[in-house]
């Protein structure tokens, strides 16, 4: 079967004027329904971009593995999960019903794994009938990097890397260290990189990330706090580079920060390009 055509797409922050708006996208939903000329009651299926129970499983297993470390982070995270995230289906069903969907909308709701959602968003709008799909981000449920094969209207998962080994969290850890906001300021780090020299690249490869020949990698968790901590990096990270974490409102950007950004960017590009080349060789044509 051929892929279907996208009729409309919208992002809630464009209407609410709130960056990364986490609330239910009532405005965006209304816009796409109006563009399509239908009501919510006419929609066959609604999709959500991850599986909350699998993500909760990952959180619990991680906290148990690192216990007693991470107790403060656990105590801070659990109330939100108990109050809202574990009841995502009920919450979404109520919001969709309020937007005009039928009362049985829960039966039309599908929860897709996070990286499968990324893969679908890349492949289905593309002009390709067949394609390899490489996705890399922070973390979904367990997956941080995935390879899939897209054919027609089907996507088959082939390979995965799992948390805590994540190129996205690796980049965000440096974003934090350089004094920028995680999940928001990464583009600033990328913009800072061309002003520096990658003089820390060897240190990063020696101490922080083990890059394999095919581009897969492992991160040395002795230097990172994101698995169970309230910060991305800690004292070990600061000792490695010889400078404290930059305070965004107090510390200026210096050549040091530019060089760290340049080094990070070089390593990130090496991982992506090495992985891409290995996959091209493994799956020719």
Buried (B, 14 or more C-beta within 10 A) or exposed (E): EEBEEEEEEBEBBEBBEEEEBEEBBBBBBBBBBEEEEEEBBEBEEBEBBBBBBBBBEBBEEBBEEBEEBBEEBBEEBBEEBEEEBBBBBEEBBBBBBEBBBBEEBBEBBEBBBBBBBBBBBBBBEEEEEEBBBBBBBBBBBBBBBBBBBBEEEEBEBBBBBBBBBBBBBBBBBBBBBBBBEBEEBBEBBBEBBEEBEBEBBEBBBEBBBEBEEBBBBEBBBEBBBBBBBEBBBBEEBBEBBEBEBBEEEEBEBEEBBBBBBBBBBBBBEBBBEBBEEBBEEEEEE
